[in-house]
């Protein structure tokens, strides 16, 4: 989804010829002006740009915004898998109850931290990310990143990502298009020590979930709908839709509210 912004694409300092070529190519592909790195600081100082894309000498794409760097990296998915293998428990998996043949719709893809982990356990993950700039960085990462762990590379190949609003996307889907619908909207009271997500916040959509959207999720899901929130947030209090199960993590305060579509109450 095209967003109006004041941004440019550049390279890191002392760029390689390959980095310059890639930055110029992405400038054409994304429709964002290319700027030599030596001029970026002046543009920022004068308020002519708000943030900038960077192609580094490893040909990794990132965004520099408000003194922070937004980039794609599946490291959290790797840690999560290690914890799951060690402890034998993951609250998201308990909520989703995924099967190997399942197709999952991740309505709020973000940096793909949940999606990569989920994809290991299912056949396919279809994701939507409404922010053009988050989508640009993450879709580039999904295409180019090569992990040392084979399961991560295999999981990434199962992911299909679209730059679209979740409401519009859901409205276009046929009934029962997915086995599971998962939605993780931005929290009302985030933990800002979550440094991996902090650069995302200025670019993210804060569109919340309402009963109308959940009705759409129910329509396009075969098995269940899972909404992720925080215990101290008000999302679940505002919704009238009944939930079949609510799973809480006492340590993190995360809450997974599940709608089982076999339930007659839904």
Beta strands, then each sheet from edge to edge (+ up, - down):
strand 1: 7-11
strand 2: 51-55
strand 3: 61-65
strand 4: 68-71
strand 5: 103-106
strand 6: 124-128
strand 7: 159-162
strand 8: 178-183
strand 9: 221-230
strand 10: 245-248
strand 11: 254-260
sheet 1: 1+ 2+ 3- 4+
sheet 2: 7+ 6+ 5+ 8+ 9+ 11- 10+
end
